[in-house]
Amino acid sequence: MLTRLAWLALEVKYLEQAREFYAETLGMDVRSRCDREIVFAAGETDLVCRRPESYPRGGLHTHYAFSIPYDEYDGWVDRLGETADLTEHQFGSATSVYLYDPDGNCVELGQQRVAGPGIDGIFEVVLEVEDLERSERFYADLGFETADVGDDRRRVRMNGPMALELWEPHLGLADARGGVHVDLGFEADDPARVLEAVSDRVRSVDAEADDRVVVRDPDGHVLTVHS
């Protein structure tokens, strides 16, 4: 039902600090900038860093993962390790490295089958939720499929346009936390059909048109779906 992750928005206090981290440390291109926000290119997905001056605010302490080519991983670890405390973790044949941005978001760079060079997409976003079963049903109706469930049922991993992890409050790898009031943008062939699938369970409908709908999920995360 959802075909692509168009953007992930984060809340930041200072745009220049965000620019230094994402553009200089991580080498991401700036797509646009204004007084309120700065938008970086993560492959075909936008990473939006936004000051908390209006709604939607963008996610706080969000854990998410950038895609990098397999053969670039060692170079990234060498460069980032010069200035940051890193944590590494193996997932089958792929390895990820974790570090924190200036606003406390846990940034993962993980080996994926992408062309690169450099950061080439966002392959995972973690949301904090109050009720795992409720959120799992909600996102299943948007087309996500459950791929993995934590042993103590504190997290659920679902696959869709990207991997979506739903976490009850806890500390994960590298002391990561699920994001609160996260702002996600998706593309879909039929936004009205998306709204129809979950209209009885959204917290609110903030905008509704044939080519664009904006809703808040049961935990207040903002989902914009456009064609």
ABEGO torsion letter per residue (X at the ends): XBABBABBBBBBABAAAAAAAAAAAAGBBBABBBAABBBBBBEABBBBBBBBABOBAEBBGBBBBBBBBAAAAAAAAAAAAAABBBBBBBBEABBBBBBBBAAGBBBBBBBBBBAOBEBBEBABBBBBBABAAAAAAAAAAAGBBBABBBAAGABBBBBBABBBBBBBBBBBBGGBBBBBGBBBBBBBABAAAAAAAAAAABABBABBBAABBBBBBAAGBBBBBBX
